[in-house]
Amino acid sequence: MLERGETAAAAWRAIHDRFATFAGVLTDGELHDLLAATASLCDATARAEIRDDFTPRIAAASDGPHRLDQALAAIDRCTARRAAASSIVHALAALPPAGRGWTPRP
């Protein structure tokens, strides 16, 4: 559900908008599974929502805070990779086209 990049943001929006309802009926195991699925998201806003949504509900669950930290760290790594890739793309776009006074170094 959240692993597919093209639908992950929309799926998270739907879950986040109804999180209190979902969290109230999920077992600890199901809540852990949902938390694990959020690790595939790659958005700072979603990260903050996940932290805010899960923190009060996962604190009492077995190994809950550690699992939350893992999911948030995975999101942080993804957003950092995306930012680095964006910087590389911008740097490459700023270079003059090959063959117009620019020669790559061997």
N, C-alpha and C positions, 0 to 999 in steps of 0.2 A: 504494500500500500504506500509506504513512504520511501521505498527503495527506488522507484521509478522517477527519475529526474523530472520528466515532463508533467507528472501529476502530483509530485511530492508536496509542492507549495499549496496546491488546492486541497489536498487531503489534510495537511496540517491545519489549514484555516478551518476546515469543517470540524476537526477534532478539537482544536483550541476553543472555538466558539461554544462548544458543548462539553468542555473538559470536566466541569463540576459534575455533570450528569454521568459521564463515562466513569470518572474516578470513583463515584459512589457505588457503582455496581461491579467493578472489576475486582478480581482476587489480587492478592499481592503478586502472584506469578504473571497474571495478565497485565498488570500495571508495569511490571518489569519488562515484559515483552514489548509493550507500547513504548516505554522509555528507550529500549534498545533500538527500536525502529526509528526513533527521532535522530539517532546518531548519523543517519544518512542525509539529513538536511544540511544546507550550506548557506545559511542566512543569519545575519546578526540579530534581526528582529525576532525570528523564530527562536533563536537561542535564548534570548531574554524571556520570551513567553514560556519556553520549556522550563527554564529555571524557576520562574514565578509559579507556573502551574504545578510542577512536580515537587518542589521543595517541601511544602507543608504535608503533602500526602505520602511522600516516599521516605520521610525522615524516620518513621517508626518501622518501616519494612526492613526485613533482614537484608543487610548489605545495600540498602537503598541509597544512602548518601554517596557511597563509592560508585555505584552504577550511574548515578546522576552525574558525578564528576567525569566519568568515562565518556558519557554521551556528550556532555558539553565540550570536553577536550577534543572529541572527534569533529564536532562542528567547528571549533576554533581552528583545527588543522585545515579543514576544507576551506574556510573563508580566507585563511592565510595563503593557501595555494592559489586560490582564485585571484586574490589581490596581487600576488607575485606574477601570475600569468598575465594579468591585465597590464602590469607595469612593463613586462617584456613586450607585449603587443604594441603598447604606445611607443616604446623606444624604437622598435623596428619600423613602425609607421613613420617615425620622424626621420629615418635615414633616407638619403636620396636614392632613387631607383638605380639598380645595378646598370652599368654601361653608360652612365651619365656623370662621369667625373669621379666615380667611386669604384674602387677595385678592392674586393675582399682580400684579406691577408691569407697567405697559405698556412 
